Amino acid sequence: MITIANAQFWVHDQDEALAFYTQTLGWEVRADVTMEAWNFCWLCVGPVGQHDVGLVLMPVPGPPMLDPDSSASLAELVAKGAGGTLFLETDDCEASYKEPSARGISFNDPPTAQAYGIDTSFRDPSGNNIRLTQVLEFDPSRR
């Protein structure tokens, strides 16, 4: 069987991203491995208690992977929120909204009822989108 182990966000600054995910969101470090030969750090975090999946905080690459212009373009797209979205689920969106708000996270909107549940969103310091959703029971007959 193949399972999902990690997802990845491009980040502008690994130290800033690490502080956000661990100190502000309250997640834990899963891996922090420096590979000096490549001047690279494999940094992975995840929610406490959910050990089967992690989020890799990958620095926006420069040479030799990307030329300077391409690297700058990618960094700009990430800052605009075009780097992808992480979808988080909660049993209580309102309570899960209040706790991070008290720790300084600025949400894009308050928890709002949608057809699929109650939903809100915020961004990490690099601009990556994070959605927080309380999923309602799905009724397959409505499809």
Phi and psi in degrees as a GROMACS rama.xvg file:
@    title "Ramachandran Plot"
@    xaxis  label "Phi"
@    yaxis  label "Psi"
@TYPE xy
-103.814  134.093  ILE-2
-127.633  161.603  THR-3
-81.0208  125.911  ILE-4
-101.479  -45.7286  ALA-5
-144.074  155.047  ASN-6
-118.516  171.955  ALA-7
-139.861  139.326  GLN-8
-117.082  139.82  PHE-9
-75.983  136.103  TRP-10
-129.136  150.256  VAL-11
-78.0033  -32.4118  HIS-12
-145.883  112.384  ASP-13
-62.6955  -38.3024  GLN-14
-65.0075  -42.8591  ASP-15
-64.5813  -42.9581  GLU-16
-64.1789  -43.0963  ALA-17
-59.7318  -45.249  LEU-18
-61.6364  -42.1005  ALA-19
-62.6109  -50.9013  PHE-20
-71.2261  -33.0313  TYR-21
-90.8054  -47.1492  THR-22
-83.2885  -40.9461  GLN-23
-85.8492  -46.8097  THR-24
-83.7122  -21.0673  LEU-25
81.9896  20.3134  GLY-26
-80.0885  174.858  TRP-27
-116.45  156.896  GLU-28
-79.8308  130.405  VAL-29
-99.5053  -36.0174  ARG-30
-153.458  139.931  ALA-31
-146.149  87.0685  ASP-32
-120.954  118.563  VAL-33
-92.3217  129.037  THR-34
-110.369  90.6853  MET-35
-60.506  -33.7085  GLU-36
-59.8685  -29.7159  ALA-37
-110.08  3.93505  TRP-38
51.0042  54.6989  ASN-39
-141.092  144.112  PHE-40
-124.632  122.448  CYS-41
-88.6882  109.495  TRP-42
-122.199  119.558  LEU-43
-130.841  134.217  CYS-44
-126.932  167.64  VAL-45
-169.236  162.796  GLY-46
-63.455  138.612  PRO-47
-58.7742  131.521  VAL-48
90.5354  -11.5347  GLY-49
-114.981  85.0197  GLN-50
-87.9657  -5.74217  HIS-51
-89.5533  -2.75515  ASP-52
-148.394  146.529  VAL-53
-137.638  168.441  GLY-54
-115.715  116.301  LEU-55
-82.9858  128.496  VAL-56
-99.6495  91.9488  LEU-57
-95.3854  125.343  MET-58
-65.4843  143.135  PRO-59
-57.031  123.245  VAL-60
-75.7554  148.631  PRO-61
-115.126  -157.255  GLY-62
-61.8277  144.626  PRO-63
-89.8141  -6.34122  PRO-64
-66.1458  -47.5803  MET-65
-128.526  143.853  LEU-66
-70.5021  161.915  ASP-67
-55.0983  -40.4638  PRO-68
-66.2268  -41.8076  ASP-69
-66.6642  -39.462  SER-70
-61.1502  -45.5042  SER-71
-63.9469  -38.9939  ALA-72
-64.2235  -43.8013  SER-73
-62.9059  -45.0671  LEU-74
-58.9835  -39.554  ALA-75
-67.0376  -41.6099  GLU-76
-65.1287  -41.431  LEU-77
-60.2327  -44.6591  VAL-78
-60.7826  -28.1377  ALA-79
-85.5016  -1.83541  LYS-80
91.0107  11.4954  GLY-81
-90.3155  9.82128  ALA-82
-85.9231  -3.11135  GLY-83
122.167  178.891  GLY-84
-135.868  138.499  THR-85
-103.224  126.855  LEU-86
-104.153  117.996  PHE-87
-107.018  142.895  LEU-88
-112.379  148.447  GLU-89
-142.633  156.156  THR-90
-80.7997  -20.086  ASP-91
-144.321  95.2729  ASP-92
-63.25  -40.2334  CYS-93
-61.9079  -46.8237  GLU-94
-66.5875  -40.5973  ALA-95
-69.7473  -21.5149  SER-96
-77.6925  -40.6547  TYR-97
-67.5681  -41.8682  LYS-98
-62.0961  -53.4349  GLU-99
-66.2628  -31.2994  PRO-100
-60.2087  -40.5067  SER-101
-67.2328  -22.6209  ALA-102
-93.9973  7.16987  ARG-103
104.421  1.96327  GLY-104
-75.9553  129.927  ILE-105
-97.9088  111.09  SER-106
-80.3238  151.062  PHE-107
-73.5098  -26.1602  ASN-108
-161.377  160.063  ASP-109
-74.2002  164.995  PRO-110
-54.9289  127.784  PRO-111
-129.444  135.338  THR-112
-68.1364  130.319  ALA-113
-125.273  174.643  GLN-114
-63.6656  -28.046  ALA-115
-98.6982  -12.6176  TYR-116
160.069  -157.058  GLY-117
-109.191  131.975  ILE-118
-140.782  147.083  ASP-119
-151.063  174.585  THR-120
-151.821  159.757  SER-121
-152.167  175.958  PHE-122
-125.629  151.804  ARG-123
-82.1552  174.941  ASP-124
-59.9419  -22.3898  PRO-125
-85.6454  -13.9285  SER-126
109.024  -2.01065  GLY-127
-65.0806  138.83  ASN-128
-79.651  137.557  ASN-129
-132.758  123.529  ILE-130
-106.922  139.311  ARG-131
-118.87  119.043  LEU-132
-132.655  135.331  THR-133
-100.046  104.161  GLN-134
-78.2468  132.284  VAL-135
-85.8171  159.651  LEU-136
-59.5547  130.943  GLU-137
-83.2112  131.938  PHE-138
-107.95  101.85  ASP-139
-63.1469  -18.3423  PRO-140
-72.838  -14.9045  SER-141
-82.8226  -7.33573  ARG-142
